[in-house]
């Protein structure tokens, strides 16, 4: 056997140990990048069904996050103003309440959430104080007609209240 082409067992063991150390070090570690998902769309906010101008009312919302990240919430008060993002961030699934005082009429209160990585949910369905809950209408035709229409909801509410 040719001496130039042979490697001693001692040299081979040293090379294997060095390779093992290098490949197992954090410098060469391969990490899988975590994909962040936005929070789920929050439930429709809940609160009092009657609103008077100039009085402060509190509303509550909640949602969860697929990654179980901590969450912050932003309320759209329906009068052209918004709350600040809630702080500190709260555990996924924790109810959050915010208060607001209206000085003019509003269209509905909705809320969205964001996780600690900045991913945001879509806006919730609006809560419209003083309007009947679409789920409580016993006439399927009217329920279908009222879906997504604030004006028709108000007309239906006034008709059912006074007649």
Kinemage of the C-alpha trace (Angstrom):
@kinemage 1
@onewidth
@group {chain A} dominant
@subgroup {mainchain}
@vectorlist {calphas} color= white
{ca unk a 1} P 0.000 0.000 0.000
{ca unk a 2} L 1.154 3.503 -0.857
{ca unk a 3} L 2.057 5.595 2.218
{ca unk a 4} L 1.116 8.893 0.551
{ca unk a 5} L -2.572 7.865 0.203
{ca unk a 6} L -3.045 6.509 3.681
{ca unk a 7} L -4.320 8.426 6.697
{ca unk a 8} L -3.604 7.277 10.167
{ca unk a 9} L -6.553 6.256 12.318
{ca unk a 10} L -5.551 8.916 14.833
{ca unk a 11} L -5.804 11.675 12.173
{ca unk a 12} L -9.145 10.339 10.955
{ca unk a 13} L -10.602 10.339 14.487
{ca unk a 14} L -9.406 13.917 15.052
{ca unk a 15} L -11.008 15.085 11.765
{ca unk a 16} L -14.313 13.372 12.651
{ca unk a 17} L -14.339 14.954 16.137
{ca unk a 18} L -13.632 18.429 14.716
{ca unk a 19} L -16.414 18.026 12.113
{ca unk a 20} L -18.843 16.856 14.798
{ca unk a 21} L -18.008 19.857 17.024
{ca unk a 22} L -18.379 22.323 14.161
{ca unk a 23} L -21.672 20.874 12.918
{ca unk a 24} L -23.194 20.721 16.387
{ca unk a 25} L -22.217 24.292 17.320
{ca unk a 26} L -24.794 27.086 17.239
{ca unk a 27} L -22.821 28.773 14.475
{ca unk a 28} L -23.870 26.016 12.102
{ca unk a 29} L -27.242 25.189 13.587
{ca unk a 30} L -30.102 25.226 11.118
{ca unk a 31} L -33.228 26.775 12.564
{ca unk a 32} L -36.700 26.638 11.143
{ca unk a 33} L -38.218 30.114 10.890
{ca unk a 34} L -41.489 30.328 12.794
{ca unk a 35} L -44.438 31.565 10.749
{ca unk a 36} L -46.551 34.109 12.633
{ca unk a 37} L -50.316 34.036 12.121
{ca unk a 38} L -52.575 37.040 12.766
{ca unk a 39} L -55.117 36.843 15.580
{ca unk a 40} L -58.563 35.526 14.738
{ca unk a 41} L -61.272 38.125 14.054
{ca unk a 42} L -62.544 39.307 17.465
{ca unk a 43} L -66.092 38.615 18.577
{ca unk a 44} L -68.511 41.484 18.165
{ca unk a 45} L -67.923 43.897 21.091
{ca unk a 46} L -70.429 43.705 23.933
{ca unk a 47} L -71.789 46.525 26.043
{ca unk a 48} L -74.910 48.504 26.879
{ca unk a 49} L -77.674 48.543 24.289
{ca unk a 50} L -78.687 52.148 25.037
{ca unk a 51} L -76.271 55.044 24.523
{ca unk a 52} L -76.778 58.660 25.605
{ca unk a 53} L -74.540 61.426 24.305
{ca unk a 54} L -72.086 62.809 26.863
{ca unk a 55} L -72.078 59.651 29.025
{ca unk a 56} L -69.082 57.282 29.212
{ca unk a 57} L -69.766 53.607 28.477
{ca unk a 58} L -67.523 50.555 28.612
{ca unk a 59} L -67.354 47.836 25.936
{ca unk a 60} L -65.650 44.447 26.041
{ca unk a 61} L -64.063 42.322 23.309
{ca unk a 62} L -62.061 39.120 23.074
{ca unk a 63} L -60.279 36.955 20.544
{ca unk a 64} L -57.573 34.311 20.401
{ca unk a 65} L -54.380 33.823 18.452
{ca unk a 66} L -53.405 30.616 16.626
{ca unk a 67} L -49.826 30.996 17.910
{ca unk a 68} L -51.058 31.799 21.433
{ca unk a 69} L -49.284 35.185 21.239
{ca unk a 70} L -50.119 38.050 23.572
{ca unk a 71} L -52.618 40.528 22.062
{ca unk a 72} L -53.496 44.223 21.958
{ca unk a 73} L -56.860 45.671 20.848
{ca unk a 74} L -58.021 48.769 18.959
{ca unk a 75} L -61.637 49.967 19.164
{ca unk a 76} L -63.330 51.931 16.373
{ca unk a 77} L -66.022 53.936 18.175
{ca unk a 78} L -68.047 54.568 15.009
{ca unk a 79} L -67.945 58.344 15.394
{ca unk a 80} L -64.686 58.932 13.559
{ca unk a 81} L -62.503 58.261 16.623
{ca unk a 82} L -60.473 55.262 17.741
{ca unk a 83} L -59.086 54.081 21.062
{ca unk a 84} L -55.347 53.683 21.532
{ca unk a 85} L -53.990 50.153 21.169
{ca unk a 86} L -54.391 48.510 24.578
{ca unk a 87} L -51.229 48.076 26.603
{ca unk a 88} L -49.817 45.932 28.003
{ca unk a 89} L -50.389 43.061 25.597
{ca unk a 90} L -52.660 40.448 27.183
{ca unk a 91} L -52.683 36.645 26.914
{ca unk a 92} L -54.692 35.231 24.022
{ca unk a 93} L -58.347 34.745 25.034
{ca unk a 94} L -58.352 37.462 27.719
{ca unk a 95} L -61.315 39.871 27.724
{ca unk a 96} L -60.385 43.530 27.292
{ca unk a 97} L -62.576 46.549 28.078
{ca unk a 98} L -62.350 50.119 26.820
{ca unk a 99} L -64.520 53.140 27.597
{ca unk a 100} L -65.740 55.988 25.390
{ca unk a 101} L -68.001 59.021 25.565
{ca unk a 102} L -69.958 59.972 22.439
{ca unk a 103} L -70.676 63.592 21.515
{ca unk a 104} L -72.360 62.788 18.212
{ca unk a 105} L -74.183 59.868 16.638
{ca unk a 106} L -72.298 56.763 15.646
{ca unk a 107} L -72.540 53.905 13.176
{ca unk a 108} L -71.363 50.984 15.315
{ca unk a 109} L -68.514 49.819 17.509
{ca unk a 110} L -65.978 47.378 16.137
{ca unk a 111} L -62.610 46.069 17.276
{ca unk a 112} L -59.464 44.510 15.849
{ca unk a 113} L -56.503 42.779 17.473
{ca unk a 114} L -52.770 42.580 16.849
{ca unk a 115} L -50.205 40.194 18.276
{ca unk a 116} L -46.815 41.017 19.791
{ca unk a 117} L -45.211 40.512 16.361
{ca unk a 118} L -47.469 43.142 14.724
{ca unk a 119} L -49.812 40.825 12.779
{ca unk a 120} L -53.353 42.287 12.798
{ca unk a 121} L -56.783 40.674 12.553
{ca unk a 122} L -59.590 41.961 10.387
{ca unk a 123} L -62.249 44.195 12.003
{ca unk a 124} L -64.987 42.488 14.012
{ca unk a 125} L -68.635 42.679 13.115
{ca unk a 126} L -69.965 46.010 14.488
{ca unk a 127} L -72.053 46.214 17.620
{ca unk a 128} L -74.855 48.725 17.026
{ca unk a 129} L -76.426 49.944 20.278
{ca unk a 130} L -80.173 50.404 20.045
{ca unk a 131} L -80.587 48.029 17.100
{ca unk a 132} L -82.085 44.575 17.380
{ca unk a 133} L -79.725 41.655 17.276
{ca unk a 134} L -80.093 40.055 13.837
{ca unk a 135} L -80.025 36.653 15.494
{ca unk a 136} L -83.277 37.389 17.368
{ca unk a 137} L -85.448 38.194 14.339
{ca unk a 138} L -88.056 35.489 13.810
{ca unk a 139} L -88.678 36.269 10.138
{ca unk a 140} L -85.975 34.766 7.907
{ca unk a 141} L -86.833 37.104 5.030
{ca unk a 142} L -86.347 40.187 7.237
{ca unk a 143} L -83.198 38.762 8.780
{ca unk a 144} L -81.657 38.286 5.310
{ca unk a 145} L -82.754 41.771 4.258
{ca unk a 146} L -81.219 43.380 7.356
{ca unk a 147} L -77.811 41.722 7.051
{ca unk a 148} L -75.180 44.393 6.552
{ca unk a 149} L -77.584 47.346 6.443
{ca unk a 150} L -77.406 49.813 9.321
{ca unk a 151} L -80.236 51.958 7.871
{ca unk a 152} L -82.620 49.012 7.503
{ca unk a 153} L -81.703 47.837 11.018
{ca unk a 154} L -82.624 51.265 12.390
{ca unk a 155} L -85.927 51.333 10.473
{ca unk a 156} L -86.800 47.842 11.726
{ca unk a 157} L -85.900 48.856 15.283
{ca unk a 158} L -88.110 51.962 15.136
{ca unk a 159} L -91.015 50.023 13.651
{ca unk a 160} L -90.823 47.275 16.283
{ca unk a 161} L -90.408 49.790 19.109
{ca unk a 162} L -93.349 52.018 18.278
{ca unk a 163} L -95.831 49.640 16.617
